[in-house]
Amino acid sequence: MEIDRKLQLFEGSLPVEKITNSWYEEYRNSNYGAIITFVGIVRDENKIEGLSFDIYEPILNSWFDSWQEKAKSKGAIVLMAHSKGDVLNHESSYIAAVCSPKRRVALELIDEFVEDFKASAPIWKYDILKGKRVYAEDRSTPIKGAGILS
């Protein structure tokens, strides 16, 4: 399901080539000097079969919009695709990109964006173990302002 052209959510693993190629085709003639992408891939570790994701879309949209404003102030845009549901090992669950007139801006923004995504995006991760979803609490980060004690 596509929320916005710049923010896309998909059931299951991401079609990496289709997404990154469509971004390239859409933005290559927009006079950006750099299109930097980051592709996250589910690792085979701790005996998991994959990961599963739940997303709270209203907060994700707000978080993403704030990043668009930050990027716009630097003449850039951010793009993102993420999976909902199950993604098996060695498949992609997350793609981010920055398009910018200047390479340095794109390199710095992609780093900041990916790190803030890990810390702030309202996406809950579960390990898939023996076909069951198990909340990955040890690898989760509390979201600022969330919870009854905030």
Rosetta blueprint (number, residue, H / E / L):
1 M L
2 E E
3 I L
4 D L
5 R L
6 K L
7 L E
8 Q E
9 L E
10 F E
11 E E
12 G L
13 S L
14 L L
15 P L
16 V H
17 E H
18 K H
19 I H
20 T H
21 N H
22 S H
23 W H
24 Y H
25 E H
26 E H
27 Y H
28 R L
29 N L
30 S L
31 N L
32 Y L
33 G L
34 A E
35 I E
36 I E
37 T E
38 F E
39 V E
40 G E
41 I E
42 V L
43 R L
44 D L
45 E L
46 N L
47 K L
48 I L
49 E L
50 G E
51 L E
52 S E
53 F E
54 D E
55 I E
56 Y L
57 E H
58 P H
59 I H
60 L H
61 N H
62 S H
63 W H
64 F H
65 D H
66 S H
67 W H
68 Q H
69 E H
70 K H
71 A H
72 K H
73 S L
74 K L
75 G L
76 A L
77 I E
78 V E
79 L E
80 M E
81 A E
82 H E
83 S E
84 K E
85 G E
86 D E
87 V E
88 L E
89 N L
90 H L
91 E L
92 S E
93 S E
94 Y E
95 I E
96 A E
97 A E
98 V E
99 C E
100 S E
101 P L
102 K L
103 R H
104 R H
105 V H
106 A H
107 L H
108 E H
109 L H
110 I H
111 D H
112 E H
113 F H
114 V H
115 E H
116 D H
117 F H
118 K H
119 A H
120 S H
121 A L
122 P L
123 I E
124 W E
125 K E
126 Y E
127 D E
128 I E
129 L E
130 K L
131 G L
132 K E
133 R E
134 V E
135 Y E
136 A L
137 E H
138 D H
139 R H
140 S L
141 T L
142 P L
143 I L
144 K L
145 G L
146 A L
147 G L
148 I L
149 L L
150 S L
